[in-house]
Amino acid sequence: MKVQPLYDKILVRRIGSEEKTKGGIIIPDTAQEKPQEGKVEAVGKGKLLDNGTVRPLDVKKGDKVLFNKYGGNDINIDGDEYLILKEDDILAVVK
């Protein structure tokens, strides 16, 4: 991976959404919502606290996570789309 997030930032690859409804109707890309589920590709060192210490993050590389719909920043690395989120934007880890 060429990108290393800083502090409490997390690099996530979105997991694709369904392109068809249960009835078989194909949904065009323009009508699809971006998925709110992804796989953690890289994590920062941890959250910098007011007293100067660094608290490790609760998520790790390889975790499957749910995140806020409008959280983070979309980036493109070598033609692949990723999302950089703060740890606060992660809602849950899917087991």
Stockholm file with secondary structure:
# STOCKHOLM 1.0

chainA/1-95         MKVQPLYDKILVRRIGSEEKTKGGIIIPDTAQEKPQEGKVEAVGKGKLLDNGTVRPLDVKKGDKVLFNKYGGNDINIDGDEYLILKEDDILAVVK
#=GR chainA/1-95 SS CCCCCCTTEEEEEECCCCSBCTTCCBCCGGGCCCCSEEEEEEECSCEECTTSCEECCSCCTTCEEEECTTCSEEEEETTEEEEEEEGGGEEEEEC
#=GC SS_cons        CCCCCCTTEEEEEECCCCSBCTTCCBCCGGGCCCCSEEEEEEECSCEECTTSCEECCSCCTTCEEEECTTCSEEEEETTEEEEEEEGGGEEEEEC
//
